Amino acid sequence: MKFITFLLWHAFFLLLFSYNNGAIIQALKYDYSATTECLEEAWKVQYGGGIIQNPEFDDGIEEWTVFGPGRIQERVTKSGNKFIAAINRTHPSDGLSQRVLIESGKLYAFSAWIQISEGSEIIAVKFRSPCGKYLHGGTVIAEQGCWSMLKGGIVANFTGTVDLTFETNNTCVEVWVDNVSLQPFTKKQWRLHQESTIAKVRKRKVKFQVTDKKNAAVRGAKITLKQTKAGFPVGCEMNLNVLNSTKYRDWFIASRFSVTAFGNEMKWYFTEEKTRGKENYTIPDAMLQFCEQNNIDVRGHNIFWDDPKYQPTWLNLNINPKKLEKLVEKRLKSVVLRYKGRLIHWDVMNENLHFRFYENKLGKNASAEIYARTYELDQKPILFMNDYSTIEDSEDEESMPAKYAKKLKRVVSYYKERSSGNKMLPMGIGLESRFAPGQPNFAYMRAGIDYLASMGFPIWLTEVFVDKGANQAEYLEEVLREGYSHPAVKGIVIWPTSPFSKECKMCLIDIDQDFKTTPTGDVIDKLIEELLSSKPLKISTNGHGFSEEVVLLLGDYEVTVRHPESNSCTKLKLKVTEDKSAMFVNVQLDNN
C-alpha cells in the first residue's frame, strides 16, 4: 500500500503543470499539515517521500545505511506498520542515514516521524556533506511510546551529495524513524505557491445586487469601491521621537501602518525607571493617544521580560521571592488596568523560552500565573508569548518550535485547571523573526509556522528585522512575503533600527536625507501598496441588477452606489473578511 502511495504522488507531480508564457512550470502543491501532538501512529509520508528512496520502509532497510558506528533494524508496530530503529549508538550522529543529491538554490521541505526507546530527547536532522559541512534542518522533542513529527527544511547553498542523519546527544536511547520525506522546490515554484496562497487567503470574491425600494432589479447602477483599511495588519515599532519630531510623526502616518508596538516605552524599566514606586506613564500615555487619534492599533509590549538584564535598575536580582511576588502583582495592576480595553495584544512575559528570571524566583508556573492574572484584569487583548529564533535559527534549541508549543500548552492547561476547566485563555503566538545577515532558511521558517499553526492560535511576526549585510533589502522582502503568504499568520510588525540612533542596522528612513526612505523602507512601502488598493474600483450592474464578480483584497471599503437615470445614491461601509466562499452584497438604492 505504501509503495502505491509513493507511485501515485510521483504520477501526480508529473501531471500537475501550470503554463506561464508558453513555459511549463511544474506546480508542486505545498503540504501545510503538521501536528504538535505525540501520536500512536505516524501520519502518511508527505509528498510520497519526495527524493527519499524507500521512505516508508516497505522494503526494510533497502536504500538506507548506518552513519557511524551502530546498527539499524527493521521493526513493526502493533498495527503492522514498518519503521527503522537505530541501535547500539556511540556518537550523537550515529544511526539511520541516506545519501541524497541537493542542488544549490533549491528549497527542501523535510518531514519525518520520530520515537525513542525511553524518556524524552531532542532529535535534530542534519544534512552532512563529505567535506564535513552540514545543513541543519530542524528539531523535535521525541518521546517513548508515541510518534512525534519533525518538520523542517533547508535552503541548499551548494550542489552535491549529503548524508541525511538524525542526531541526539543521548547515545543510550534507540532512535526510531518512519515516513521520511525530502521534497525539493525551485525558487520559482516557492514564489508561485506564495502567490497562489495569497490569492486564496488574503483576497475574496465579491458580487453585488442592486435593487430599488420595491426590490426591483436596477440596471446600470454605478458601484465605486474605495479601500480605506487593509485587512492584513502591517505595522512598525514606534519610539518616543514620535512626540517631538514632526517629520517622524508625519512619516509614520503617511506610511499607513495600521498597528504598532512601543520599543521601550511600556516596559517596566521605562515606566518605573530609577526609583521603586515612582511611576511615570507620561510618554506612553501620549504615544497611545497619538495612535488612537490616527486609528493605529497598539500591541502592548511588554508587561514583564524574563531576561534578568532587562529589569528595572532598582530591582535587586537577589530579591526575596515573596517581595518579588508583591512587586509583580503591583506592576500587573498598574500597567494592565491603566491601558485596559485600549490594546489589541499584550506580550505578557517576553522571551520566556530563552530566559527564566521569574520562574527561577517564583517557581515553574510563574509565567502561567502571570498570564492568568493578566486575563483576569483585562479580557480584551490577546495574550502573546514572544520569543526569537523559533523560525529564524534551526539550531537554537532553547526556542525551537517543539519547546514553544510545550510552554504554550503549559500556560493554557494551567489556566484551565485554575478555572476548573471552564475557560480558555485567548493566547497568541508571537514570533519575533529577527534574522541574522545572510540567506534566511525559508523552508525551515515555513515549517516552523506550520508546526505552531496546528495549535489553532493566531500567529504574528512581532519584531521583523534583517541584520545589515549583503542583499538585506531582498531578504527582508522575502521574509515579509513568506509571512504574508502563510495562512496562519494574522499580522506583521517591523522592528527597524530607530532612525535617530547612531548605528543604523535596518533603518526605514534616513533623517540626514530629509527622511527619505532607504532600500529597506522601499520594501515596506511596496508591501503596503500590495495590501491596500490606492485606486477606486468601478463596476456596473446588468439587467438583473447584478454586478460582475470581483476579487477584492481583505479590508474595509467605502462603497458608493449611484443610478444616473433615477438620480439615486446610496453609501455604505463594507468589511471584506477571510472566507473561502464568495461574498454577496445586496444594496437597496435610496431615491432622492
C-alpha positions in Angstrom: 0.0 0.0 0.0 2.8 2.4 0.9 4.5 1.7 -2.4 1.3 2.5 -4.3 1.1 5.8 -2.4 4.6 6.6 -3.4 3.9 6.0 -7.1 0.7 8.0 -7.0 2.4 11.0 -5.6 5.0 11.0 -8.3 2.5 10.4 -11.0 0.5 13.4 -9.6 3.6 15.6 -9.8 4.1 14.7 -13.4 0.5 15.7 -14.3 0.5 18.9 -12.4 1.6 21.8 -14.6 0.9 25.5 -14.9 1.6 27.3 -18.2 3.2 30.7 -18.0 4.1 32.5 -21.2 4.5 29.2 -23.0 6.9 27.8 -20.4 5.9 24.8 -18.4 6.5 25.1 -14.7 5.9 22.1 -12.5 3.3 23.0 -9.9 4.1 21.1 -6.7 1.5 21.7 -4.0 3.0 22.6 -0.6 1.8 20.5 2.3 1.0 22.7 5.3 -0.1 19.8 7.6 1.7 19.4 10.9 0.9 18.5 14.5 2.4 19.2 17.9 0.8 16.1 19.3 2.6 12.8 20.0 0.6 10.1 18.2 0.1 6.4 18.5 0.6 6.0 14.7 2.6 8.3 12.3 0.8 10.1 9.6 1.3 9.0 6.0 4.5 10.3 4.3 4.4 13.7 2.8 5.0 14.1 -1.0 5.3 10.4 -1.3 8.8 10.8 0.2 10.0 13.3 -2.4 13.6 12.4 -3.3 13.9 9.9 -0.4 14.1 6.3 -1.5 12.0 3.7 0.4 10.6 6.5 2.6 8.1 4.3 4.5 10.5 1.3 4.8 8.2 -1.1 2.9 11.4 -2.7 1.6 13.0 -2.9 5.1 16.4 -1.1 5.3 17.0 -1.1 1.5 18.4 2.3 0.3 19.3 3.1 4.0 22.7 2.8 5.6 24.3 3.3 9.0 26.1 6.6 9.6 29.0 6.0 12.0 29.1 3.1 14.4 26.0 1.2 15.4 23.3 -0.8 13.7 19.8 -0.3 12.1 17.0 -2.7 12.4 13.6 -3.1 10.7 10.8 -3.1 13.2 7.0 -3.4 13.0 4.3 -1.6 15.1 1.3 -3.5 16.6 -0.8 -2.3 13.6 1.8 -3.8 11.2 3.5 -0.5 10.1 7.2 -0.9 9.4 9.8 1.5 10.7 13.6 1.5 11.3 15.4 1.6 14.7 18.9 2.9 15.2 20.6 0.9 18.0 24.0 0.4 19.7 24.8 4.1 19.1 28.1 5.6 20.2 28.0 9.2 18.9 25.1 11.7 18.7 25.0 11.3 14.9 25.2 7.5 14.8 22.2 5.9 13.2 20.0 5.8 10.2 21.2 7.6 7.0 20.5 8.0 3.3 22.7 9.9 0.8 20.8 12.3 -1.4 21.8 14.9 -4.0 20.9 18.5 -3.3 21.1 21.5 -5.7 22.2 25.0 -4.9 19.4 27.5 -4.6 16.6 25.0 -4.1 14.4 24.8 -1.0 13.8 21.4 0.6 10.8 20.7 2.7 11.6 17.9 5.2 9.4 15.8 7.5 9.8 12.5 9.4 8.2 10.8 12.4 10.4 10.0 15.4 10.1 8.0 18.6 12.8 6.9 21.1 13.0 3.8 23.2 12.9 5.6 26.6 12.4 9.0 28.1 12.2 12.3 26.1 15.0 13.7 23.9 15.7 16.4 21.3 16.3 14.9 17.9 17.8 17.0 15.1 18.0 16.3 11.4 21.3 17.3 9.7 22.5 17.0 6.1 26.2 16.3 6.1 28.5 16.8 3.1 31.6 14.6 2.6 33.9 17.6 3.4 32.4 17.9 6.9 30.0 20.8 6.3 26.4 20.3 7.3 23.0 22.0 6.9 20.7 21.9 10.0 17.1 21.1 9.1 15.2 21.3 12.4 14.4 19.6 15.7 11.7 17.9 17.6 11.2 16.5 21.1 10.8 12.8 20.7 9.2 10.6 23.3 8.8 7.0 24.3 5.5 5.3 23.3 4.3 7.7 20.6 5.4 9.3 17.3 6.4 13.0 17.1 6.5 14.9 13.8 9.8 16.6 12.9 9.0 19.2 10.3 11.8 21.4 9.0 13.7 22.2 5.9 16.9 23.6 4.3 17.9 26.0 1.6 20.8 24.4 -0.3 23.8 26.7 -0.7 25.9 24.2 -2.7 25.3 21.3 -5.1 26.4 17.9 -4.1 25.6 14.8 -2.2 24.8 14.9 1.6 24.1 12.3 4.2 20.7 12.7 5.9 21.2 11.9 9.6 19.2 12.0 12.8 21.1 13.2 15.9 20.6 13.2 19.7 23.1 13.7 22.5 21.8 10.7 24.4 23.5 7.7 22.8 21.9 5.3 25.2 18.5 5.5 23.5 17.3 3.9 20.4 16.1 6.3 17.7 13.1 5.1 15.7 12.2 6.7 12.4 9.3 6.4 10.0 7.8 8.1 6.9 10.7 10.3 5.9 10.3 12.9 3.2 12.5 15.5 1.5 10.8 17.5 -1.3 12.7 20.0 -3.4 11.2 23.2 -4.7 12.7 25.7 -7.1 12.6 29.4 -6.1 10.0 30.0 -8.8 7.8 27.2 -7.5 8.1 28.6 -4.0 7.1 32.0 -5.2 4.2 30.7 -7.3 2.9 28.9 -4.3 3.1 32.0 -2.2 1.1 33.9 -4.9 -1.5 31.1 -5.0 -1.9 31.1 -1.2 -2.2 34.9 -1.1 -5.0 34.8 -3.7 -6.8 32.2 -1.5 -6.4 33.7 2.0 -5.8 37.4 1.5 -8.5 38.1 -1.1 -12.1 37.2 -1.6 -14.7 37.2 -4.4 -17.5 39.7 -4.0 -20.7 40.2 -6.0 -23.3 43.0 -5.7 -27.0 43.1 -6.4 -28.7 46.5 -6.6 -32.4 46.9 -6.1 -34.8 49.8 -5.6 -37.2 50.2 -2.7 -39.7 47.9 -4.4 -36.9 45.2 -4.6 -36.9 45.5 -8.4 -33.5 45.0 -10.1 -31.7 48.2 -11.0 -29.8 48.1 -14.3 -26.9 50.4 -15.0 -26.1 51.2 -11.3 -22.5 52.5 -10.9 -20.7 51.0 -8.0 -17.5 52.6 -6.7 -15.4 50.8 -4.1 -12.6 52.6 -2.2 -10.5 50.6 0.2 -9.9 52.5 3.5 -8.1 49.9 5.6 -6.1 46.8 4.8 -7.5 43.6 6.2 -4.0 42.2 6.9 -2.3 44.4 9.6 1.2 45.6 8.9 2.9 47.8 11.4 6.1 49.3 12.7 7.7 49.7 16.1 7.4 53.2 17.4 9.6 55.2 19.8 9.2 58.4 21.8 10.5 60.6 19.0 7.1 60.5 17.5 6.1 63.0 20.2 8.8 65.6 19.4 9.7 65.1 15.7 7.0 66.4 13.3 8.7 64.7 10.3 8.9 61.3 12.1 5.3 61.7 13.1 4.2 62.6 9.6 6.2 59.7 8.1 4.6 57.3 10.4 1.1 58.4 9.5 1.9 58.6 5.7 3.3 55.1 5.8 -0.2 53.8 6.5 0.8 51.5 9.3 -2.3 50.0 10.9 -0.6 48.7 14.0 2.4 49.4 16.2 4.3 48.4 19.4 6.3 50.8 21.5 10.0 49.9 21.5 10.7 50.6 25.2 8.1 53.0 26.5 5.6 50.5 28.1 8.3 48.3 29.6 8.7 48.1 33.4 12.3 49.6 33.3 10.8 52.6 31.5 7.6 53.3 33.4 9.3 52.8 36.8 12.8 53.6 35.8 15.0 54.9 38.7 13.1 54.6 41.9 10.8 51.8 43.2 7.3 53.1 43.4 7.8 56.2 41.3 5.9 55.5 38.1 5.8 57.8 35.1 3.4 57.0 32.3 3.5 60.4 30.6 5.3 59.3 27.5 3.4 56.0 26.8 0.2 57.8 27.5 0.9 60.4 24.9 2.1 57.8 22.4 -1.1 55.8 22.9 -3.2 58.9 22.5 -1.4 59.7 19.2 -2.1 56.2 17.9 -5.8 56.3 18.9 -6.2 59.7 17.1 -4.7 58.2 13.9 -6.5 54.8 14.1 -3.3 52.8 14.7 -3.9 49.7 16.8 -1.3 49.1 19.6 0.3 45.8 20.8 1.3 46.1 24.4 5.0 45.4 24.7 5.6 44.2 27.4 4.4 43.5 30.9 7.5 41.5 32.0 10.7 40.4 30.4 12.2 37.1 31.6 15.8 38.2 30.9 17.5 39.3 34.1 19.4 42.0 32.2 16.2 43.9 31.4 14.7 44.5 34.9 14.3 48.0 36.5 17.6 49.3 37.7 16.4 49.4 41.3 15.3 45.8 41.3 17.9 43.6 43.2 18.2 40.4 41.2 18.7 38.6 44.5 15.4 39.8 45.8 13.4 37.6 48.2 10.7 35.7 46.2 7.9 36.9 48.5 8.9 40.6 47.9 9.2 40.0 44.2 5.7 38.4 44.1 4.2 41.6 45.6 6.1 43.8 43.1 4.9 41.6 40.2 1.3 42.0 41.3 1.7 45.7 41.7 3.2 46.0 38.2 0.5 43.9 36.7 -2.3 46.0 38.2 -0.6 49.3 37.3 0.1 48.7 33.6 -2.8 46.4 32.7 -5.5 48.4 34.4 -4.1 51.7 33.1 -4.5 50.5 29.5 -7.5 48.2 30.0 -9.6 47.9 26.8 -7.2 50.0 24.7 -4.7 47.4 23.4 -5.2 44.6 20.9 -2.4 42.4 22.4 -0.1 42.1 25.3 3.3 40.5 25.2 2.9 39.2 28.7 6.2 37.5 29.5 8.7 38.4 26.9 11.3 35.8 25.8 10.4 33.2 28.5 11.9 30.4 26.4 15.4 31.8 26.4 15.3 33.2 30.0 13.8 32.2 33.3 14.3 35.0 35.8 10.7 34.9 37.1 10.5 31.1 37.0 13.7 30.8 39.0 12.4 33.2 41.6 8.7 32.4 41.8 8.5 28.8 40.6 8.0 26.9 37.4 4.4 28.3 36.9 5.4 31.9 37.2 4.7 32.7 33.6 1.5 30.8 33.6 0.3 32.6 36.7 1.1 36.0 35.2 -0.8 35.2 32.0 -3.8 34.1 34.1 -3.7 37.3 36.2 -3.4 39.5 33.1 -6.5 37.9 31.6 -8.4 38.4 34.9 -7.5 42.1 34.8 -8.3 42.7 31.1 -10.2 40.3 28.9 -9.9 42.2 25.6 -6.3 41.7 24.4 -4.9 38.5 23.0 -2.1 37.3 25.3 1.1 36.5 23.4 4.2 34.6 24.1 7.0 36.3 22.3 10.5 35.0 21.5 13.2 34.9 18.9 15.0 32.2 16.8 11.9 29.9 16.7 11.6 30.2 13.0 14.9 32.1 12.2 17.5 29.6 13.6 17.0 25.9 13.4 20.0 25.3 15.7 18.6 27.3 18.7 17.2 24.6 20.8 16.0 26.9 23.6 13.2 28.3 21.5 12.7 25.5 18.9 9.0 25.1 17.8 8.5 22.0 19.9 9.6 23.8 23.1 7.5 26.8 22.2 4.5 24.5 21.8 5.2 22.8 25.1 5.4 26.1 27.0 2.3 27.4 25.4 0.4 24.2 26.3 1.6 24.5 29.9 0.2 28.1 30.1 -3.1 27.1 28.7 -3.5 24.0 30.8 -2.5 25.9 34.0 -5.4 28.3 33.4 -7.8 25.6 32.6 -7.0 23.9 35.9 -7.2 27.2 37.7 -10.6 27.9 36.3 -11.9 24.4 36.8 -11.7 23.6 33.1 -14.3 26.2 32.1 -12.3 28.8 30.3 -9.6 29.1 27.6 -7.0 31.8 27.6 -7.0 34.0 24.5 -3.4 33.1 23.6 -1.3 34.2 20.6 1.9 33.0 19.1 4.5 35.8 18.8 7.5 35.0 16.5 10.0 37.9 16.7 11.5 37.0 13.3 14.9 38.6 13.9 17.2 37.3 11.1 21.0 37.4 11.1 22.8 38.6 8.0 22.8 36.1 5.1 20.3 33.8 3.3 17.3 33.0 5.6 16.2 29.4 5.7 12.7 29.9 4.3 11.9 26.2 4.2 12.6 26.0 7.9 10.7 29.2 8.6 7.6 27.9 6.9 7.8 24.5 8.5 8.1 26.1 12.0 5.0 28.2 11.3 3.1 25.1 10.1 4.0 23.3 13.2 2.8 26.0 15.6 -0.2 26.8 13.4 -1.6 23.4 14.2 -2.3 24.6 17.7 -5.0 26.9 16.4 -3.8 30.2 18.0 -3.2 33.4 15.9 0.4 33.9 14.8 2.0 37.2 14.4 5.5 38.1 13.3 6.1 40.6 16.0 9.6 42.1 15.5 10.7 41.6 11.9 14.3 42.5 11.4 17.0 41.5 9.0 20.5 42.4 10.1 22.8 44.5 8.0 24.6 42.6 5.2 24.6 41.8 1.6 21.1 41.6 0.0 19.5 43.0 3.1 16.5 44.6 1.3 16.0 41.5 -0.8 16.0 39.2 2.2 13.7 41.5 4.1 11.2 41.4 1.3 11.3 37.6 1.2 10.8 37.3 4.9 7.8 39.6 4.8 6.3 37.8 1.8 6.8 34.4 3.5 4.9 35.7 6.5 2.2 37.4 4.5 1.6 34.4 2.3 1.2 31.9 5.2 -2.5 31.2 6.0 -1.8 31.1 9.8 0.0 34.5 10.1 -2.5 37.2 11.1 -0.3 40.3 11.2 3.3 41.6 10.9 5.2 44.3 12.9 8.5 45.5 11.5 11.2 46.3 14.2 13.7 48.6 12.4 16.6 50.4 14.0 15.5 53.8 15.2 16.4 56.4 12.5 17.7 58.6 15.4 20.3 56.0 16.5 24.0 56.4 15.7 24.2 52.9 14.1 21.6 52.1 11.5 21.4 48.3 11.1 18.0 48.4 9.4 16.6 51.8 9.1 13.5 52.5 7.0 14.2 56.3 6.7 17.3 58.4 6.7 16.9 61.6 8.8 20.1 63.0 7.3 18.4 62.8 3.8 15.2 64.6 4.9 13.5 61.4 6.0 13.9 59.8 2.6 13.1 56.1 2.5 16.0 53.6 2.5 16.1 50.5 0.3 14.6 48.5 3.3 12.0 51.3 3.7 11.1 50.9 0.0 10.4 47.2 0.7 7.9 48.1 3.4 6.2 50.6 1.1 5.9 48.0 -1.6 4.2 45.5 0.7 1.7 48.1 2.0 0.9 49.1 -1.6 0.1 45.4 -2.3 -2.2 45.2 0.8 -4.0 48.5 0.2 -5.5 49.3 -3.1 -4.9 53.0 -3.9 -7.2 53.3 -6.9 -11.0 53.1 -6.5 -12.7 50.2 -8.4 -15.7 50.9 -10.6 -18.2 48.3 -11.7 -21.8 48.4 -13.1 -24.9 46.2 -12.8 -26.6 44.3 -15.6 -30.2 43.9 -16.5 -30.8 41.7 -13.5 -29.2 44.2 -11.1 -26.1 42.0 -10.6 -22.5 43.2 -10.9 -19.7 41.2 -12.2 -17.9 39.1 -9.6 -14.8 41.0 -8.5 -11.8 39.9 -6.4 -11.1 42.2 -3.5 -8.3 42.5 -1.0 -9.5 41.8 2.5 -10.2 45.0 4.4 -12.6 47.9 4.9 -14.3 49.7 2.0 -16.4 52.7 1.3 -19.0 51.8 -1.3 -21.0 54.3 -3.3 -23.8 53.1 -5.5 -25.4 55.6 -8.0 -28.1 55.2 -10.6 -27.8 58.0 -13.1 -31.3 57.5 -14.6 -33.2 57.8 -11.2 -30.6 60.1 -9.7 -30.4 57.7 -6.7 -27.4 57.2 -4.4 -26.6 55.0 -1.5 -23.4 54.9 0.5 -22.3 52.1 2.8 -19.3 50.6 4.6 -18.2 47.1 3.7 -15.8 44.8 5.5 -14.4 42.0 3.4 -13.2 39.2 5.7 -11.5 35.9 5.1 -13.7 33.2 3.8 -13.5 30.6 1.1 -17.0 31.3 -0.2 -17.9 34.3 -2.3 -19.4 37.3 -0.6 -22.8 38.5 -1.8 -23.8 42.1 -1.0 -27.4 43.4 -1.6 -27.7 47.2 -1.9 -31.1 49.0 -1.9 -31.0 52.4 -3.5 -32.4 55.4 -1.9 -34.5 57.7 -4.0 -33.5 61.4 -3.8 
